[in-house]
Amino acid sequence: MFGKRSGTDTDLRAPKPGAVSPEPVQAPAPTVSRAPPPPAVASPPLAPSRPPPAMESRRSDNYYEVKATIFGALIEAIDLAQLAKLDSESAREEIRDIVNEIIAIKNIVMSIAEQEELLDDICNDVLGYGPLEPLLARDDIADIMVNGAGTVFIEVSGKIQRTGIRFRDNQQLLNICQRIVSQVGRRVDESSPICDARLADGSRVNAIVPPLAIDGPALTIRKFKKDKLTLDQLVKFGAISPEGAEILQIIGRVRCNVLISGGTGSGKTTLLNCLTNYIEHDERVITCEDAAELQLQQPHVVRLETRPPNIEGEGQVTMRELVRNCLRMRPERIIVGEVRGPEAFDLLQAMNTGHDGSMGTLHANNPREALSRCESMITMGGFSLPSRTIREMICASIDVIVQAARLRDGSRRITHITEVMGMEGDTIITQDIFLYDLVGEDANGKIIGQHRSTGIGRPKFWERARYYGEEKRLAAALDAAEKAPKT
């Protein structure tokens, strides 16, 4: 099945779409030699409890020449159509066997460790995402940022550092971008140079390629941990106090309408996933996202995703159309992954017309700014409504704003739990239930702070908590927050 092909098959030697095809190498196969690694790039200091991982050594050009030679011989020897029928492990074994034969036939001299490394690289190129595979396998990486073929950065513990990983050339990087986006029915090329997609585990992917990206394709992957975070784990990490987590649980359970606000990388989606854990299992939940990344555990969930226009500029399905369609699907809660346009109007209408417990996220630096952004997005959507009418709608729809932030040391904290109280004149009135106060920083640059209650004894959603039988638990959490020791 995996033997040499006959002469009549020479036109099929190009790999199937998604497989990486190297540049042909005319010179005989050279011996693999390792160039000494360059000095490690200094990265910003991290928390003492987790030292920064060592930067991967850069490979020599000679290594890539050898790899290209072996890859070319592999493409000649293997039948990709038959390979596609095998499961991942069997396919890897077949590729490894053929590569070992090629190395022996071509008399390429390399150590066992180098040979294993080369085998893994080639398997990743044929079956996976090439040089990205080792980064995707690491659970401590939050973001992978590829700035052209020769530069790859990662974010670990809130800090960005450069790796030694690089692609053979921009064409290999473009092939991997196309392989990723094709799995969700999208495309990225010169005619459609920007694309949002996702990996199988829900990780968010953005690709932008030439001619818009001048120095080669730029690929950004927002990874999600294999083990889903919970509020209890956020308490252990110091993102919220135990009393604050208890209040967030109650907010999620008693069907308050919640807006999660924060900057880029502040943990909004993670927090939204945590809050959805407290949705009852008999509720029908519908999610709307640009790239489906929410991972709800309830049995009755319908996931919807927007669609970009095709090459003729037709067929686009916007977030607003999804949210409006939700209203016809008998939802009990509507969850919008990110509110960034006129869909804010439809979400607020849904929150105010019997879909209590709906949630969404948006980009803003504080709760007050989140309300202003809601108003701005509705106005930019072309709704000719008086400003006061829009603000009254916001007050009637949103119960709680939860603010997340990423601090300058890379740590993530929930800085505000804020209620929307109502209107006084033309101004929206809010009150903070929980706040995070910065105290200072330690010798290692780690931020020191504390969560504190503002002393609100009976928040506005008290009656809602009583309706769901949670008022005693809410009172106990507020009392515990009052008595919590100050650090």
Secondary structure, 3 states (H helix, E strand, C coil): CCCCCCHHHHHHCCCCCCCCCCCCCCCCCCCCCCCCCCCCCCCCCCCCCCCCCCCCCCCCHHHHHHHHHHHHHHHHHCCHHHHCCCCHHHHHHHHHHHHHHHHHHCCCCCCHHHHHHHHHHHHHHHHCCHHHHHHHHCCCEEEEEEECCCCEEEEECCEEEECCCCCCCHHHHHHHHHHHHHCCCCCCCCCCCEEEEECCCCCEEEEECCCCCCCCCEEEEECCCCCCCCHHHHHHHCCCCHHHHHHHHHHHHCCCCEEEEECCCCCHHHHHHHHHCCCCCCCCEEEEECCCCCCCCCCCEEEEECECCCCCCCCCECHHHHHHHHCCCCCCEEEECCCCCCHHHHHHHHHCCCCCCCEEEEECCCHHHHHHHHHHHHHHCCCCCCHHHHHHHHHHHCCEEEEEEECCCCCEEEEEEEEEEEEECCEEEEEEEEEEEEEEECCCCCEEEEEEECCCCCCCCHHHHHHCCCHHHHHHHHHHHHHCCCC
